[in-house]
Amino acid sequence: MRYLSLTAAAALGVGFGGIVLAETSIRPVLRPQPAASANDTTVGETPVTETETLSNAGFQDWIKGFYPRAMAKGIRQSTLDAAFADVTFDADVVRRDRNQSEFTKTIWDYLDTAVSDTRIANGQEAMRTHGATLDRIEAKYGVDKYVVTAIWGLESAYGGFRGSNNTVQSLASLAYDTRRSAFFEEQLMAALTILENGDVAAARMNGSWAGAMGHTQFMPTSFLAHAVDFTGDGKRDIWSDDPTDALASTAAYLKHHGWQTGMPWGVEVTLPEGFDYTQANREITKLPSVWAAMGVTGVGGPVPDHGSAAVLLPAGAEGAAFLVFDNFEVIEAYNTADAYVIGVGYLADRIRGGAALRAGWPRGDRVLTFDERIELQERLTAQGFDTQKIDAKIGPLTVDAVRRYQLSKGIVPDGYASLRLLERLRGG
């Protein structure tokens, strides 16, 4: 999981089980860090800089150099020959990897797509079609079947968009492009190990252009660590039209990362007048009954004491507020973006029959650009509110700096890095 930037597009067609495929996979995800310099390559690779031309001839030479490394890891030559038969350099995947645009959707725009009426309806249809299987998976792993279904919905539109790229070709092309070769060669080696193990034939190992595979888009290393054979046919098959192994593997993944049965991911809450917004911090957790005594109440009624929870304000004081539990962090193991985790949880709730969010969003706002996030951090630091890093990432350190600035100016200290805040910083 967790491999690239947001992909979201509209498409029309008819998918499995009569589901109308109105939307594709939608996941804001983090990219692996590139090497420190263009010369940071692993042994045996052909150094290729951003400005040099990658060619199929050079790629074929790279494959020849890769063979001994793979065979040293236990991959048989016959497996390699089958995997690399007719594989050629795919310049398009390298271009896409190099030129990914930023994730520029606000949380509300993202949720409008991730939890659209169509995706909810398709999820409910998928539950009807595969209900017995999902019940058995939930019984074995203790993971909420609606959350598993929601991940399926966001990752591949319930199996409708599993990807058609040759996984070996994609990963080998990306490993040949030495900018992020170590990461992609590790994934390529894992993909070949999957072939060596006999879980799938090379001709059927297809996925996204970046190597994510199957109904719930496992990267090869995640597959090796967590995929399961739930059908009992001796193969962990996440590629076929039957989603059973993929759904069970997703539940196994979440269980491994600490899923707690009966605990929600989060619940929407309302905050009282005069709420101390410095308490909206992922590090500050209390039982829901304690939060309720402070005036933080569930919009649908009292929130049971499932465990300690933190107040999350994904769009600041003017947007929806949530109490998030430990299972929120478990979904983060699948994808660390808050938007994705909320999207999974909210879609699961809607498929279950839950109500839409009651709070509004500050829809007049927009996401800060990369340059604006850098400027925000630089201006905060220059004015005495050190963000400690100038990296365009609005993480806990920058949120804390924003809060301290807001407190100094008598602004609601919600830690929300908005354009309005940046404009105020520009004013000194």
VENKA-V753549 format. One record per helix or strand of 2 or more residues. SS is the DSSP state (2 for helix, 1 for strand). FROM is the first residue (numbers start at 1). LEN is the number of residues. Records with the same first field share a line. If there is no record, write none. Layout:
# VENKA-V753549
SS = FROM-LEN / FROM-LEN
This chain:
# VENKA-V753549
2 = 16-3 / 56-17 / 77-8 / 91-8 / 107-8 / 117-25 / 145-12 / 167-10 / 178-20 / 202-3 / 220-7 / 244-13 / 277-3 / 288-6 / 316-3 / 326-9 / 338-15 / 370-13 / 396-14 / 419-8
1 = 165-2 / 206-2 / 266-5 / 286-2 / 297-2 / 308-5 / 321-4
